[in-house]
Amino acid sequence: MANNNNNTGSNRILVPEARQALNQMKLEIASELGMANYDTLDKGNLPSRQNGYVGGYMTKNLVKMAQQNMGGTTR
């Protein structure tokens, strides 16, 4: 595999000002999925499926928001 030094695929936040909004979105999605107090939970004790759901729904919502901002269609 080629060494990729441009940080593609990293979890680095490109717009630091967005950190608070992303954290809020994460907590809201976790709450909707029935994981109350997600910010205080030990994520190491959660099944990867539950953590994956939170990240997956965050990604889905962010893509939807980007499409709306670009004037695209959403599902």
Rosetta blueprint (number, residue, H / E / L):
1 M L
2 A L
3 N L
4 N L
5 N L
6 N L
7 N L
8 T L
9 G L
10 S L
11 N L
12 R L
13 I L
14 L L
15 V L
16 P H
17 E H
18 A H
19 R H
20 Q H
21 A H
22 L H
23 N H
24 Q H
25 M H
26 K H
27 L H
28 E H
29 I H
30 A H
31 S H
32 E H
33 L L
34 G L
35 M L
36 A L
37 N L
38 Y H
39 D H
40 T H
41 L L
42 D L
43 K H
44 G H
45 N H
46 L L
47 P L
48 S H
49 R H
50 Q H
51 N H
52 G H
53 Y H
54 V H
55 G H
56 G H
57 Y H
58 M H
59 T H
60 K H
61 N H
62 L H
63 V H
64 K H
65 M H
66 A H
67 Q H
68 Q H
69 N H
70 M L
71 G L
72 G L
73 T L
74 T L
75 R L
